[in-house]
């Protein structure tokens, strides 16, 4: 078993004890996998003898050149987007599977994996119904970006960010799960009230995101019907559809309520790892912070495009907070809001 020996619960969140001693395994892992590829028993031994964080990180690095090559061949840069809702759950499943394989208590990890599957189902469904898996579909922002920078520079951007950084990011947001895995050596199968609160809080975030997605979907569907037939769908008003973006329901409190819920998922998971290890801060926060930074940059770029398409969006920006509410929703007059195209909020929230 390639897990650190910890004597105190706080040590489970100590980077120098739980990560650094195993970094050397990353260098030999590709050759070891190649040598064992035809021997299932050898692969099993290699799996349990490799630190699970290292093997997960290795997978994220392995996927990066695949994303790069496929995107350059197809000239479609949304391949990471197609796996956005799937990879974090694969990493969480890997950590849970490792715990089962080495005989560690798994109740907390199994609960987290069950939630992660729900998170994936919601995000995958929303991406699918917006056409994200349709052949040739691509995040509209990549096309906008290609118009602003020359091909060689965009290739560098694809190498460094689209293919590599995003792949590693999807691994990094699950770092707290590794902390929970290490902590299982000391906490046994205990599942306290706080664990219930954290797990239910995660479910609440997904429900909030689903509600925001559905409101956006209903609005975009009504807007599309209005543009094609001139008919105003029930529960909508002509002026709302003419505006072109949604400003009612959750969207009267936040310009991106689904983004708020999505970011909260990984912040809550990180806080869960802090509670379990009895620390106020631990190294696994790097994933959540990177995710928040990505959403800040992504949302800024998305709204830059939106304001050019919908002049009234600037007024909406002044009256409704980007993520957190800044005033009562009635202040905007109870109208309706969305983003460019029927995809609406297909932004870094994977859609990315």
Buried (B, 14 or more C-beta within 10 A) or exposed (E): BBBBEBEEBEBBBBEEBBBEEBEEBBEEBEEBBEEBEEEEEBBEEBBBEBBBBBBBBBBBBEBBEEBBEBBBEEEBBBBBBBBBBBBBBBBBBBBBBBBEEBEBBBBBBBBBBBBBEBBBBBBBEBBEEBBBEEEEBBBBBBEBBBEEEEEEEBBEBBBEEBBBBBBBBBBBBBBBBBBBBBBBBBBEEEBEEEBEEBBEBBBBBBEBBBBBBBBBBBBBBBBBBBEEEEEBBEEBBEEBBEBBBBBBBBBBBBBBBBBBBBBBBBBBBBBBBBBBBEBEEBBBBBBBBBBBEBBBEBBEBBBEBBBEEBEBBEEBBEBBBBBEBEEEBEEBEEBBBBBBBBBBBBBBBBBB
